[in-house]
Amino acid sequence: QAIYLKGLLGERARVPVRPEGLEEAAQRRMSPEAFAYVAGGAGVEWTMEANREAFRRLRLFPKMLRGAKPPSLRVDLWERAWAAPLFLAPIGVLELAHPLAELAAARAAARRGLPFMVSNQASYPLERVVEAAKAVNPEAVVFFQLYHSTDPKVVKSFLRRAEEAGCAGVVLTLDTVQLGWRPRDLDLGHLPFLKGQGLAIYLTDPAFLEALDEPLEGPAFRPRPTPALLKNLLALRRAGRRFGLSLSQMQKAVRRFVATYSYPELSWDDVARLREATSLPLLLKGILRPEDAARGVALGVDGIYVSNHGGRQVDGSLAALEALPQVVQAVEGKVPVLLDSGVRTGADVAKALALGAKAVGLGRPYVYGLALAGEEGVGAVLDHLLAELELTLALSGVGSLKEVGPGLLKP
Ligand code: FNR
């Protein structure tokens, strides 16, 4: 309400409130390469559009005269308190948006009692991000998102680090065992990792650094020294300085990363091994099919995270929201189900909750807030979403989150 009143009294919001306005403002601020990387999707971006379209098609069905106060938004998940059923989805290389990257985003989330998920490709080491979040809120909830590389020693080491840092859980991303076909990046010839960006957790990992001198399998990648490549080398040296590594170590690190990062063979056996390897809650991210969800639950995972990676992986695949009801049905309430992909408004959050998600993840919009105004920008994006969610539920006659179910939707 405070936000709404300020707006009505003529105070302009810190970042544009309309989702389209937010994206346009960020585009004006960011480099063409950074914006393309964040805004883009796979293929001709039909799945990215489908994510929005699915929310547009679904209609809320407000009840009147219920005599209810606006509901509390608080939820408890995996034995932690969340101020609302909303979290920041894992997004890599946030330095493309702002030099304080994950530190700024994690602080904005922590101040509001909302969870932050640190990407495996973050620009700051995991420990620094958790520390930043806990410094503003000792109860801050931070998850670690894992990409399972081909090197089991590195995977084990990352898990240990997440446990020791005090993470609330591990989110294993299944939909990106290889990078999707991303035409906007291809057209600009841009991949942040080749500049050493998004490798912070690797460059600070003893197991990864120890492996740098081991011989690599597979075809050698020897690009010709084009101007673009020389520019990458300069960026690589800069990134190396941040981590106390020489240029030649950085070159080895990038080569090692490229060789070990893709793991198309990832299978249920790996999930079973991971389940054994950590005592932290384990969530599977990127699930669309009900039978995959059921199999994960049978293997003992603690959460199912429905997502199509914001339409960045398989173009032509269905919207995450379309996949949600069947997944919720297959999970039979045994573990919480989360959702992201296409969430832009408080009304979107209400719809996903009504279809059975226990909490909803926000992706690109918070990166735009970060690009425009750092921590404050991320905070403003979150405040707008929370305010609209609270208003939407109150105006729909909802007195408590427990009442949010299929009954809130037009059949
Ligand atoms: C992502 N996403 C992602 N997911 C993940 O598990 N690990 C990662 O490192 C990344 N990196 C990443 C970078 C960028 C620039 C984007 C836009 C997305 C996917 C992310 O967690 C989430 O699934 C989507 O962003 C949700 O869709 P919306 O909200 O962006 O539509």
Residues whose N, C-alpha, C, O or C-beta is under 5 A from the ligand:
A	BS01	FNR	Y37 V38 A89 P90 I91 G92 S119 N120 Q121 Q145 T173 S307 H309 G310 D340 S341 G342 V343 G361 L362 G363 R364
